[in-house]
Amino acid sequence: VLTQFYIRGVGNYGTNAFAEAAVATSFNGVNLSRPTTLDAMYFDLERVELLKGPQGTLYGRNATGGAVNIIAKRPTRDFEGSTGVEFGNYSARKVNAALSGPVSDAWSLRGAAHWVKRDGFFSDGYEDEDTRAVRFTGLYEPSDTVSWLTTIDYEDIGGQGGGGAITPYIEPG
């Protein structure tokens, strides 16, 4: 799966993982230079910010189309948790879970996990999905004026990958 953004029709179809995207993409304000790095990050989100283009270096680089900033949920001072389960065609299964709360007067932690498994659309198994991702976030606030947020992400994107089908060219009649 290749994540691509178009804002007001401006973007680029770069099938190569090394292609520069016309829309700058950031996660928690940190620029992600390659669009393939986003595949398993869409879970436990607070919001998605969208700025129409052209954009300067506000989010890490010039972008003709604009900028997208994906903001993950922060740790909370109260205990909270969430889970979600989805089922779909092609044996699709998706599980999301998150847990957050304080561990001391100054520290709060949040952990979130995401798992997706789906059979391929093609008879040879291609266009499938086998993704696992976890995110751990720590928030240190010793006073009202000092705040330190640290996020660690891990994702494993498996499966056979994208596929294609050859169709015959039919002359318009």
C-alpha positions as a LaTeX table, in Angstrom:
\begin{tabular}{lrrr}
\hline
Residue & $x$ (\AA) & $y$ (\AA) & $z$ (\AA) \\
\hline
Val1 & 0.00 & 0.00 & 0.00 \\
Leu2 & 1.41 & 3.36 & $-1.00$ \\
Thr3 & 0.01 & 6.38 & 0.81 \\
Gln4 & $-0.54$ & 9.38 & $-1.45$ \\
Phe5 & $-2.02$ & 12.77 & $-0.65$ \\
Tyr6 & $-3.58$ & 15.23 & $-3.08$ \\
Ile7 & $-4.73$ & 18.66 & $-1.90$ \\
Arg8 & $-6.98$ & 20.63 & $-4.26$ \\
Gly9 & $-5.90$ & 18.26 & $-7.04$ \\
Val10 & $-2.17$ & 18.86 & $-6.52$ \\
Gly11 & $-0.03$ & 15.82 & $-5.79$ \\
Asn12 & 2.05 & 13.31 & $-7.67$ \\
Tyr13 & 1.69 & 9.63 & $-8.41$ \\
Gly14 & 5.09 & 8.38 & $-7.37$ \\
Thr15 & 5.10 & 4.58 & $-7.34$ \\
Asn16 & 8.75 & 4.54 & $-6.36$ \\
Ala17 & 9.45 & 4.70 & $-2.62$ \\
Phe18 & 12.16 & 7.29 & $-3.32$ \\
Ala19 & 9.89 & 9.76 & $-5.14$ \\
Glu20 & 9.42 & 13.20 & $-3.57$ \\
Ala21 & 5.79 & 13.84 & $-2.70$ \\
Ala22 & 4.14 & 17.13 & $-3.74$ \\
Val23 & 2.41 & 17.24 & $-0.34$ \\
Ala24 & 4.67 & 17.45 & 2.72 \\
Thr25 & 3.64 & 14.94 & 5.37 \\
Ser26 & 4.50 & 15.21 & 9.06 \\
Phe27 & 3.82 & 13.04 & 12.09 \\
Asn28 & 3.56 & 14.99 & 15.35 \\
Gly29 & 5.23 & 17.91 & 13.59 \\
Val30 & 8.23 & 15.89 & 12.33 \\
Asn31 & 8.64 & 15.77 & 8.54 \\
Leu32 & 8.44 & 12.32 & 6.94 \\
Ser33 & 10.41 & 12.52 & 3.72 \\
Arg34 & 9.01 & 9.39 & 2.05 \\
Pro35 & 5.29 & 8.54 & 1.67 \\
Thr36 & 5.79 & 4.81 & 2.33 \\
Thr37 & 6.63 & 5.54 & 5.97 \\
Leu38 & 2.95 & 6.25 & 6.70 \\
Asp39 & 1.42 & 2.88 & 5.94 \\
Ala40 & 0.82 & 1.70 & 9.52 \\
Met41 & 0.59 & 5.00 & 11.42 \\
Tyr42 & $-3.16$ & 5.64 & 11.13 \\
Phe43 & $-4.27$ & 4.51 & 14.57 \\
Asp44 & $-4.85$ & 6.18 & 17.96 \\
Leu45 & $-4.94$ & 9.65 & 16.39 \\
Glu46 & $-5.99$ & 12.96 & 17.95 \\
Arg47 & $-6.41$ & 14.87 & 14.69 \\
Val48 & $-5.13$ & 15.46 & 11.16 \\
Glu49 & $-4.18$ & 19.01 & 10.14 \\
Leu50 & $-4.35$ & 20.07 & 6.49 \\
Leu51 & $-2.73$ & 23.17 & 4.99 \\
Lys52 & $-3.38$ & 23.99 & 1.35 \\
Gly53 & $-0.37$ & 24.78 & $-0.77$ \\
Pro54 & 1.99 & 25.95 & $-1.80$ \\
Gln55 & 3.77 & 25.74 & 1.55 \\
Gly56 & 7.23 & 26.92 & 2.50 \\
Thr57 & 9.45 & 25.16 & 5.00 \\
Leu58 & 6.91 & 25.35 & 7.87 \\
Tyr59 & 6.64 & 21.55 & 8.05 \\
Gly60 & 10.17 & 20.64 & 7.06 \\
Arg61 & 10.32 & 21.29 & 3.32 \\
Asn62 & 8.77 & 23.17 & 0.41 \\
Ala63 & 5.59 & 21.55 & $-0.89$ \\
Thr64 & 3.63 & 22.52 & $-3.97$ \\
Gly65 & 0.41 & 20.81 & $-2.92$ \\
Gly66 & 0.41 & 21.70 & 0.76 \\
Ala67 & 1.07 & 19.95 & 4.05 \\
Val68 & $-0.57$ & 17.23 & 6.15 \\
Asn69 & 0.31 & 16.92 & 9.84 \\
Ile70 & $-0.87$ & 13.76 & 11.62 \\
Ile71 & $-1.14$ & 14.19 & 15.40 \\
Ala72 & $-1.21$ & 11.11 & 17.66 \\
Lys73 & $-3.05$ & 11.11 & 20.98 \\
Arg74 & $-1.00$ & 12.23 & 23.97 \\
Pro75 & $-0.81$ & 10.48 & 27.34 \\
Thr76 & $-3.53$ & 11.50 & 29.78 \\
Arg77 & $-3.51$ & 12.30 & 33.51 \\
Asp78 & $-6.53$ & 9.99 & 33.96 \\
Phe79 & $-6.62$ & 6.28 & 33.23 \\
Glu80 & $-8.35$ & 5.52 & 29.94 \\
Gly81 & $-8.38$ & 2.81 & 27.34 \\
Ser82 & $-10.03$ & 1.88 & 24.08 \\
Thr83 & $-10.35$ & $-1.11$ & 21.78 \\
Gly84 & $-11.78$ & $-1.64$ & 18.33 \\
Val85 & $-12.35$ & $-4.73$ & 16.20 \\
Glu86 & $-13.35$ & $-4.82$ & 12.53 \\
Phe87 & $-14.13$ & $-7.62$ & 10.11 \\
Gly88 & $-14.59$ & $-7.43$ & 6.35 \\
Asn89 & $-14.46$ & $-9.24$ & 3.04 \\
Tyr90 & $-11.35$ & $-11.11$ & 1.88 \\
Ser91 & $-10.98$ & $-12.39$ & 5.47 \\
Ala92 & $-10.15$ & $-8.88$ & 6.70 \\
Arg93 & $-9.47$ & $-8.54$ & 10.43 \\
Lys94 & $-8.38$ & $-5.38$ & 12.24 \\
Val95 & $-7.72$ & $-4.84$ & 15.95 \\
Asn96 & $-6.79$ & $-1.56$ & 17.65 \\
Ala97 & $-6.14$ & $-1.01$ & 21.35 \\
Ala98 & $-4.83$ & 1.85 & 23.50 \\
Leu99 & $-4.15$ & 2.39 & 27.21 \\
Ser100 & $-3.14$ & 5.64 & 28.89 \\
Gly101 & $-2.62$ & 6.99 & 32.38 \\
Pro102 & $-0.25$ & 8.47 & 34.98 \\
Val103 & 2.67 & 6.52 & 36.45 \\
Ser104 & 3.83 & 9.30 & 38.82 \\
Asp105 & 3.09 & 12.93 & 39.58 \\
Ala106 & 5.18 & 14.06 & 36.60 \\
Trp107 & 5.03 & 11.12 & 34.18 \\
Ser108 & 2.16 & 9.84 & 32.01 \\
Leu109 & 2.43 & 6.99 & 29.52 \\
Arg110 & 0.35 & 5.83 & 26.57 \\
Gly111 & 0.63 & 2.59 & 24.63 \\
Ala112 & $-1.31$ & 1.75 & 21.46 \\
Ala113 & $-1.29$ & $-1.23$ & 19.11 \\
His114 & $-2.67$ & $-1.89$ & 15.63 \\
Trp115 & $-2.99$ & $-5.20$ & 13.76 \\
Val116 & $-4.44$ & $-5.74$ & 10.27 \\
Lys117 & $-4.62$ & $-8.98$ & 8.27 \\
Arg118 & $-6.43$ & $-9.40$ & 4.95 \\
Asp119 & $-6.24$ & $-11.91$ & 2.08 \\
Gly120 & $-5.23$ & $-10.61$ & $-1.34$ \\
Phe121 & $-7.68$ & $-9.39$ & $-3.95$ \\
Phe122 & $-5.92$ & $-11.32$ & $-6.72$ \\
Ser123 & $-5.97$ & $-15.11$ & $-7.16$ \\
Asp124 & $-2.20$ & $-15.28$ & $-6.58$ \\
Gly125 & $-2.56$ & $-13.58$ & $-3.16$ \\
Tyr126 & $-1.27$ & $-10.12$ & $-4.10$ \\
Glu127 & $-2.90$ & $-6.90$ & $-2.80$ \\
Asp128 & $-3.05$ & $-8.44$ & 0.67 \\
Glu129 & $-2.24$ & $-6.79$ & 3.99 \\
Asp130 & $-0.34$ & $-8.07$ & 7.02 \\
Thr131 & 0.53 & $-5.14$ & 9.29 \\
Arg132 & 1.51 & $-4.82$ & 12.94 \\
Ala133 & 2.33 & $-1.55$ & 14.65 \\
Val134 & 2.84 & $-0.29$ & 18.20 \\
Arg135 & 3.33 & 3.20 & 19.61 \\
Phe136 & 4.59 & 4.18 & 23.06 \\
Thr137 & 4.38 & 7.79 & 24.20 \\
Gly138 & 5.76 & 9.29 & 27.40 \\
Leu139 & 4.90 & 12.74 & 28.71 \\
Tyr140 & 7.04 & 14.33 & 31.42 \\
Glu141 & 5.59 & 17.48 & 33.03 \\
Pro142 & 7.48 & 18.40 & 36.21 \\
Ser143 & 5.90 & 21.91 & 36.26 \\
Asp144 & 3.39 & 24.07 & 34.40 \\
Thr145 & 6.15 & 25.52 & 32.20 \\
Val146 & 8.14 & 22.36 & 31.34 \\
Ser147 & 6.81 & 19.58 & 29.13 \\
Trp148 & 8.73 & 16.80 & 27.35 \\
Leu149 & 6.95 & 14.40 & 24.95 \\
Thr150 & 8.70 & 11.31 & 23.58 \\
Thr151 & 7.18 & 8.91 & 21.05 \\
Ile152 & 8.51 & 5.57 & 19.87 \\
Asp153 & 6.85 & 3.89 & 16.86 \\
Tyr154 & 7.41 & 0.44 & 15.42 \\
Glu155 & 5.69 & $-1.03$ & 12.38 \\
Asp156 & 6.06 & $-4.27$ & 10.48 \\
Ile157 & 4.43 & $-4.20$ & 7.06 \\
Gly158 & 4.29 & $-7.66$ & 5.53 \\
Gly159 & 2.35 & $-9.54$ & 2.92 \\
Gln160 & 3.04 & $-10.12$ & $-0.74$ \\
Gly161 & 2.48 & $-6.51$ & $-1.72$ \\
Gly162 & 0.78 & $-4.76$ & $-4.59$ \\
Gly163 & $-0.34$ & $-6.60$ & $-7.67$ \\
Gly164 & $-1.65$ & $-5.80$ & $-11.09$ \\
Ala165 & $-3.78$ & $-7.21$ & $-13.84$ \\
Ile166 & $-3.09$ & $-6.95$ & $-17.55$ \\
Thr167 & $-6.17$ & $-5.95$ & $-19.50$ \\
Pro168 & $-6.35$ & $-5.89$ & $-23.29$ \\
Tyr169 & $-6.47$ & $-2.57$ & $-25.08$ \\
Ile170 & $-9.80$ & $-2.20$ & $-26.86$ \\
Glu171 & $-9.96$ & 0.20 & $-29.78$ \\
Pro172 & $-12.86$ & 2.64 & $-29.24$ \\
Gly173 & $-15.60$ & 1.90 & $-31.75$ \\
\hline
\end{tabular}
